[in-house]
Each structure stands twice: as structure tokens, then as C-alpha cells.
Amino acid sequence: MAAQKINEGLEHLAKAEKYLKTGFLKWKPDYDSAASEYGKAAVAFKNAKQFEQAKDACLREAVAHESNRALFHAAKAYEQAGMMLKEMQKLPEAVQLIEKASMMYLENGTPDTAAMALERAGKLIENVDPEKAVQLYQQTANVFENEERLRQAVELLGKASRLLVRGRRFDEAALSIQKEKNIYKEIENYPTCYKKTIAQVLVHLHRNDYVAAERCVRESYSIPGFNGSEDCAALEQLLEGYDQQDQDQVSEVCNSPLFKYMDNDYAKLGLSLVVPGGGIKKKSPATPQAKPEGAAGAAAEEEEDEYSGGLC
């Protein structure tokens, strides 16, 4: 069966070459017919699992379409060549061809197809090269945003943000999440804005930037419904615990369902959050027990020493 398909592919290649030849009565190559034969050859080789030959046939098909100024079909052929490289586990090279295809889709005036191709490339490379995947997801988001398809754009930004957090690139993650939040605010999806504020605060605290975390919460008071929400109350409690170096309080908030059932990358940030110094500051009991006279005197002395230099 494989041998039959290989022979079929070779026959289509031979026909394509004939269509490209010129002569005394044929001054111009027949690029359209050649491209069609290259495409058929690629399918035959693919069915025979001869992915290298299938990739070469796709590339020849792409060049024939380009020569015929059929950009959309050329882009499709480059994308198919990329998928053959994927089958051969040559992922960086596959992504390179799919990126080339997406640029041609844009040039052809089909941005939706370009965005889908870029997203596919991001998924291909995500586990091998997360940095490249982030770049591809951001490019895809930009294409969707330019087309005013904000819901699709923000979904891709979310993928980029999570990869940045996973790679502990917190400065970039903070900016990416802010962009997500701005779009959710624009499309009036306010409950998701609250969740993005939690994600932002966790990222800023992992950056050891309490001021930025507090500012995020303060700025979110302008989002309808945030003030008085459980998200707001939890964040205020988290910031208070962090500021007072109370690890118990911070852990209690981060282990609450509100935090634990966020996207996995953010839930992990919460569970691994440690207050500055890593110490546990216990809260003083509401009703102090009676102390022996000597102990009370020592405590009074300690208190006097503590404030001997003034309240500050």
C-alpha cells in the first residue's frame, strides 16, 4: 500500500514538472496545474507516511501558487509543509513555516485565518519553547484586537500570561494580566476583572512589590461591583496579612476556595506565597490572662522601653 502511494506521488511530481516546462508553443509555465499536481503528490506521500517527501511537495506547491500570485493557496501549502515537519518532530522549523503562512494570510486580507495559524503554532511549540509560544499568542491577540474581536484576543493574552507566570517572568506577566484586565473592563465582564486583580496581586507579591499589589486593589475600586465583593474582601485580608508578616493569615486566604480554584498557575502562586522574612506573627489574644505580679512588672518595663523613643 505504501509503495503504491509513493509511486502515485512520484507520478504527480512528474506531471507537475511537465506543466512547468516551456517550449516553442508554450511560453509560460502552467503554475496552476503544477500546483494542483504538487498538492496531490503531497497527499500521496503523506498517506504513505513519507513526511519528508510530502513536505517537499507542499513547498513546491507553495512556490507554484506564489508564482501564480495566489497568496491564500500558497499560505495553505506552507502551513501544510509545517504540519509535515510537526509529524517529523521538527517543531521549531514547523513553527517557522506556519509563521510564514500567517504573514501571507495577512497580506491576502484574511486575518482570521492568520490568527488561527499563529495559535496553532503556539500550541505546537508551547512545551518545547514556552518563550516562543508567548510571542505567538501575543501576536495572535494583536491580530484579533486589530479586528476588534476582543473576546478572542483576551483569551490568547490569558494563555500568554499563564505561560509567563509558569516561567516566573513576573514583570512581563504583570503587564500581560493588566492588558487582559483592561479588555475585560472594556467588554464589561466585571467578575473576570476581579479574578484578574487577584492574579495581579499574587504576581506583584511574588515580585516582592507590595506597593504595586496595593495599588492594583486600590485602582480596582473603580470597577463596578468590586468594592464589597468577596474578591475585594479576600485581597484586603491578604494584603493586611502580608504587610503584618502574618503567614497564618496569608496562608488562610490563599487556601480559600476563591484562590484554590483559580487557573492552576495562579493557584500555585497563592500556595507558595511567603511573607517577607518567612516568619509567623501571631495575633495577640483578645482577653489577656492575669499574670503574676512579677511578670506584670516585667511586661510594664518592656512596654515602657518599647515606647521610650516615641511612637515612631
Salt bridges, closest charged atoms under 4 A:
GLU8 OE1 - LYS5 NZ 3.54
GLU17 OE2 - ARG60 NH1 3.37
GLU37 OE1 - HIS12 ND1 2.67
GLU37 OE2 - LYS40 NZ 3.95
GLU52 OE2 - LYS55 NZ 2.93
GLU52 OE1 - LYS90 NZ 3.85
ASP56 OD1 - LYS55 NZ 3.23
GLU61 OE2 - HIS65 NE2 3.46
GLU79 OE2 - ARG120 NH2 2.42
GLU99 OE1 - LYS132 NZ 2.96
ASP112 OD2 - ARG149 NH1 2.54
GLU119 OE2 - LYS123 NZ 3.83
GLU119 OE2 - LYS159 NZ 3.12
GLU145 OE1 - LYS179 NZ 3.69
ASP171 OD1 - ARG207 NE 2.64
GLU172 OE1 - ARG169 NH2 2.82
GLU180 OE1 - LYS196 NZ 2.86
ASP209 OD2 - ARG207 NH1 3.45
ASP231 OD2 - LYS195 NZ 2.66
ASP248 OD2 - LYS282 NZ 2.95
ASP263 OD2 - ARG162 NH1 3.53
ASP265 OD2 - ARG166 NH2 3.04
